[in-house]
Amino acid sequence: MRNISHQKGVGLMEVLVAMLILAIAILGYAALQVKATAATDEAMKRSDALLILNGLAEKIRLNPTGGYKATIPATLPNCTNGCNANNQALYDLKQYNDAAATKGINLGVVDCLNTSESQKRLCLIAAWNETKAIANATSEGTQSANACIRNDGKYADDSTCLVLEAY
């Protein structure tokens, strides 16, 4: 019969191996939790951006002659005695840009790429993180870093933005 003295420490080794497996499982769970939190943050940004863009698209439908491709003004235009179509567009852009800025989102309005002249549409862009609310084409034809959409109208790689067509 074998002597029990050869088995000393085996139980301790089993406990250590079990603790190692448990530690790896806990680290995996923590990594999963971090990913889930990041995905939730991204979903909230997309939801906020969609609400803002839908509101702005409704304003564009109400004021179809307004110049919504204008640069977003720093201050609201004075409309105490009523606004013309372009001032109303500037007012709408400023209001929605301020609402977006509180959520960490920046807005842009460009002509949609690859549309015919008879069906010109505006693309409303909401971007966050490092992405800019611009199309990838510049006047020189070069690529802009961190643009939301490429020259072909598709989303740029690794962009965090949302594009909505308004017509």
C-alpha positions, 0 to 999 in steps of 0.5 A: 500500500502507498504511503499518504505522505507522497500525496502532501500538497496535491489538494493545495495544487488543486485549489490553486488551479481552480483559483486560476481558472476562476480568475481567468473567468472573472477577467473574461466577464469584466472584459465582456462588461466593458464591451457591453458598456461601450456598445450601450454608449454607441447605441445611445449616441445613434438614438440621439443622433437619429432623433435630432436628424429626424427633427431637422429633416421635418424642419427642412420639409416645412421650409423647402426653399431655405438654404440649409447647406449654409454654415451653422451660425454662431448666434441665432438670427433676429426673427422678431418680426418674422424670418425669411426662408434663409433666416429660418433655415439658419435659425433651425440649424443653430437650434438643432446644432446646439441640441446636438452639441449637448449630446456630444454630436456635431451636425453637417448638411451636404448635398447627397453624393451620387444623386441626379440633378433632378433628384437633388437631396440633402444629406444630414450628417450627425457625427461623434467621437473623432468623426467629422460631419463631412463628406470625404471629397474636398474641392481639391479632390483629396481625402479628408481624415475622419470624414463620415462618408466617402466619395461614393456615398458609403460610410467611411471605415471606422466612422462613428456617424449617422447620415439621413437623406432629406428631400 
